[in-house]
């Protein structure tokens, strides 16, 4: 089993590259998934690229492995490839292309992101929903072609817990993979989040991480690990009471689904008003607990 760390916990708290890399190493992290929340792809290249390189250099000096970059929270706010207006969708394509550029500046070759979100009118109308889906497939192919030209190796699409987004269920995820398979210049794979996969209000009896992984195993390249209650997309650390993700469940699901070689990145999204001391204490204790889980 492989444990990784997504940098969402550091947003609005620890932003200096050298200090953040040292902090991650002190928590015992090895595999790091960088977040665009720390370096915005939209920033002008003259400022953005030196910042991105500084992060990459800092983590390399600490002996940590940056495995790729991920969209994070800010980028998820926007409708991106599922937007109702063509101008919005084209802006989303440009944004993802800039994210690829930034990722390559860092010497990395994988990006991960949700595809975006639909307008309610599109989502609730079957014909318009299909139109948004078909359009998104073409846009992903365009982005994959750009990635190929820039030296990107893979795009990871995150499944989300919203019916207004693609994909949001095991079936929708499998359909997306099969519809894209063999039609993109580089592989497009899935990133599955424990909290999304176990979101009961939407998924009902399919709120089962083992079901997700067994259904989609050939297409899953990464996993996000969070503590949650199955009722909301909590992204808690593992010191929080009321969570349903236990050490035993992590071990059992990972073993039964044959996912031991897939990196599971702890992805904690904090309440911004929380204190740095409380967040750091929770992260440190969580990483120690998970290291014990993953090493057994």
N, C-alpha and C positions, 0 to 999 in steps of 0.2 A: 504494500500500500504506500502511496506517495502523498505527502502533505505539502501543500503550497500555501502562499499568502497573497491575497489581493490587497492592494494598497488603499482601498476605500476608507479604512479606519483612520488614515492619516489626513484626510481631506479637511481643510480649514484648521489643522493643528500642527502637523510636522511636515514642512514643505521644503526645507533645505536638503539638497541631495545627500551631502556627506552625512549629516546628522540622521536623516531618515534611514539610510542604508545601515548605519551603525545600530540604530534602534531595532531594525528588523533582524539583524544578526544576533543581537542580544536576546531576542525572543526565540532563537533557535530556528529561524526560517532558513530555507535553502532555495526553494523555487518561488519566484516572485512574478506576479502578474501586475504589470504597471497599469495605472488608470489614467485616462485622458482628463480626469478632473484635476490632475496635478500639472498638466501641460496641455493646453487647449489647442487642438489641431487648427482652429481658426486664427490663432495668433499669427502675426506676420513672421515669415520665415527667418528674417534677420534677428528677431528676438527668440522665436520659438525653438529653432534648431540648436543653438548653443545650450539652452535650458535642457532640452531633451538629451543631448549628448552628456551634459553634466550628470543627469540622473543615471544614464547607462554606465558612465565611467565610475561613479561612486559605488554602485552596486557591484561592479566587476572588481573594484579594489577590495571590497569586503569578502570576495569569494562567493557571492550569491549569484544565482542563475536567473536572469530575466528571460522568461519564456515567451513573452509576447505582451501586447497591449490590449486594453479592454475599454469599452465605451464609458463605463461608470454612470454616475447619477445625472450630471448636467446634460449629456447628450441624449439620455433617455427621455428627457422632458419634451423633446421635439418630435414631430410626426415622421420625419425622415422619409423612408421609402414607401410608406403607406399613407402619405399625406393626400388630402382631397384635391389639391391644386397642383398642376404640373410644375409651376414655379417652385413650390415647396419641395417637391420630389427632386427636382434638379439641384436645388440647394443641398438636399440630403446627399445626393450622389457626390457633389463637390466636397462636402464635408468628409465623407468616408475616404475619398481619394486623398485628401489632405492628411487624414489620419494614417493612411498607408505611407505617405511621404515621411511623416514624422516617425513612424515605426521603423522605417528603413534607415533614417538618420541615426537611430539608436542601435542599429546593427541587428535588429530583430526581424522576424519574418512571419509572424502570426498576428492577426487582429481578431478581436471578438466583439460582438455587439448584438443587441436586439435589432430587428429590422425597422421598428417604428410603430406608430399607432394610427388607427383609422379614425376618421370622423364618425360620429354616431350614426349619421344618415347612411354612410357607406356600409358600416358594419351591419345595420339592421335590414338592409335591402340585399337579398341574395344575389341579384345580378350585379349590383355595384360592388358587392364584397368580392365576387369572382373577378371583376375587372381590376380591383386593387391588388388581388393576389397575382394575377397574370402579369400585371405591370411590374410588381415587385420582383418576380422571377427574372424578367428582362433586365431590370436595373442591377440585380445581384450579378448577373452574367457580365454586365458592363464593368462593374467594379472589380470582378474577378479578373477580367482581361487586363484592366489597368494594373492590378496587383501583380499579375504575371509579368508584365512589361517592366515593373519596378523591382522584381525579385522577391515578391511575397510568396510564401509557401502555402498558406492556408488561411481561410476565413472561417471563424467559428460563429455560428448564429445561436444566440441564446433564446431558449424557449421561455416565455413569460406567462404569468398567471392571469392574463386578461383576455377575454373573448374577443376584444376589439383589436387583437394583435395576432400575427402569424409568427411562429406556431405557438399554440397554447395548450396542446394536449398531445398524448402519445401518437394518436392517429394523424393529427395535423403535422406533427414533426416528421413522421415517417413519410407522409405524402410530399412534404417539402423536399426531403432528401432524395426521394425517388424522382421527383420532377426535375431536380437540378443535376442529378447524377449523370455524368458523361456529357454535360452541356456547358460546363464552365472550364475556363483556362487553367484554374487551380482548384484543388478540392475545397468544397464547402461542407463543413461538418457542424455538429451540434455541441453546444455547451448547456448542460442540464444543471439546474439549481435545486438543491434539496427542498428549500422552502417553496419554490414554484411548483415542483412536482408533487408536493404534499398539501396543496392548497384545496382544502375540502369544499368550500362554498362553490367553487367552479367545477372541480373534477369529480366530486362525489366518491364513488367506489374506485375510481382511477387515481385517487390521491395516494399513490404507492410508488416510492422511489425504485423498488425492485422491479415493478412492472415497467416503469419507464426504461430502465437500463436494459432489461432483458429484451424489450421490444426494439430498442434503438441501438444496441451495443455496437454494431458495425460502424455506426455513424458518429458516435460520441468521442470527442477529442479532449474535453475538459469538463470538470464538475465544480460548481460552487457549493461550498459547505457553510451553513448558517444554522443557528438555533432559531426555532420558530414554534408556533402553537397550532399550526394547521388552519388557522382562521384568518390570518393576515400575513403579508410578506414582511416578517419582522426584521430579519437580518441582525438578530441579537448575537452577542458573544455567548459562550457556553457557561457563564456564571449566572445567567438569568434564570430565575425560577419560572416554572410553567411551560418549559420547552418539551417537545415530544421526540427530539432527536437524541437518542442515548448512545453511549459508546457501543453497547451491544448491537444496536440497530445499524450503526455505521459498519461495524465489522461484518455482520451477517449479510447485509445488502451488498456490500462490496464483494465478498466472497461468492455469494450465490449468483451474482450477475457477471462474474469474471472481470471485474473492473479494477483489479489490483494494480494494473500498470497505468491507470489514468490518474493524472494529478488532480487532487481535490483541494481547491484553493479556499481557505477560510475567507469569507467575504462578510465583514462586519460593517454595517452602515450605522453610524452613531447619530444620536440626537445632538444637534449642533450646540445646544445649550448645556450639555453635560460637561463636566470638568475634565481637563486633560488627565488629571491624576486618576480619576475613576475609570476613564477609558483605557488608560495604559495598564492599570491593575487588572481589568477584565481581560484585555488582550493577552497579557503575560500569563495569567492563570489558564486561559483558554488554550493557548499554544502549548503549554506544558501538558495539559490534560490530553490534548489531541495527539501530541507526540507519543504519549504512552499508548494511546489507542492504535495508532498507525504502526508502531514498532512491534506490536505483539503479533 
